[in-house]
Amino acid sequence: MIKHKPKIPTGPTSGRVKEEERNVGVAAFLYAASREADNDFHLIVGRDHTLAPEMYMTMEVSGLPPKGNPTFDFKDLDSARRAFKKFFGTKLPA
């Protein structure tokens, strides 16, 4: 994504590029999670740490716009966020 053509804007109002408009599933261990100021959850996932070489990647459960916003209709993303929150329950990362 660093070499994406055209260059991906980094401003707070930048939209998503085509490659970001899909969901994927992976089988991995969750090593760390945090809730960011933009309401995203950032995750560090990876394979079993006893395997060589160790492999980790950063993932994101994106935040949603306010419910009154006309772009709120993100059913898949809302579903993913609800599942993430349900999994953690009272121990949701802050």
C-alpha positions in Angstrom: 0.0 0.0 0.0 3.0 2.3 0.5 3.7 2.2 -3.3 0.0 2.4 -4.2 -0.8 4.4 -7.4 -2.3 6.9 -6.9 -0.8 7.7 -3.6 -3.2 7.1 -0.7 -4.1 10.3 1.2 -3.5 10.2 4.9 -5.8 12.9 6.1 -8.7 12.3 8.5 -11.3 12.7 5.8 -9.6 10.5 3.1 -11.8 7.7 1.7 -10.9 4.1 1.3 -9.2 2.7 -1.8 -10.5 -0.3 -3.7 -8.2 -2.7 -1.9 -9.7 -1.7 1.5 -13.3 -2.3 0.5 -13.5 -5.9 1.3 -13.4 -8.1 4.4 -11.1 -11.1 4.8 -10.8 -13.9 7.4 -7.6 -15.3 8.9 -6.8 -18.0 11.4 -4.4 -16.4 13.9 -3.6 -15.6 17.5 -4.6 -12.2 18.8 -1.5 -10.8 20.6 -2.7 -7.2 21.4 -5.7 -4.9 20.8 -6.4 -1.3 21.4 -9.1 1.2 20.7 -7.8 4.3 18.9 -8.9 7.9 19.1 -10.7 7.5 15.6 -12.8 4.7 17.1 -10.9 2.0 15.2 -9.7 -1.1 17.0 -6.1 -2.0 16.1 -5.0 -5.6 16.4 -1.7 -7.4 16.4 -2.3 -10.9 15.1 0.1 -13.7 14.2 0.8 -17.3 13.9 2.0 -19.5 16.8 5.0 -17.7 18.3 6.9 -21.0 18.7 7.1 -21.4 14.9 10.0 -19.9 13.0 10.0 -17.4 11.6 7.6 -15.5 13.8 5.0 -13.7 11.7 2.8 -10.8 12.9 0.6 -8.3 11.2 -1.5 -5.3 12.1 -5.2 -5.5 11.4 -8.0 -3.0 12.0 -11.7 -3.2 12.8 -12.7 0.2 11.4 -14.8 2.7 13.2 -18.2 3.7 11.9 -19.5 7.2 11.2 -22.2 8.6 13.5 -25.6 6.9 13.0 -27.1 10.1 11.6 -24.5 10.2 8.8 -25.8 9.2 5.4 -22.8 6.9 4.9 -23.6 4.9 8.0 -25.0 1.9 6.0 -22.0 -0.4 6.6 -23.9 -3.6 7.6 -20.9 -5.9 7.3 -18.6 -3.6 9.2 -21.2 -3.0 11.9 -21.6 -6.8 12.2 -17.8 -7.3 12.6 -17.6 -4.6 15.2 -20.5 -6.1 17.2 -18.9 -9.5 17.1 -15.6 -8.1 18.2 -17.2 -6.3 21.1 -19.3 -9.3 22.1 -16.1 -11.5 22.1 -14.4 -9.2 24.6 -17.5 -8.3 26.6 -16.5 -6.3 29.7 -12.8 -6.6 28.8 -13.1 -4.6 25.5 -9.8 -2.9 24.8 -9.7 0.8 25.6 
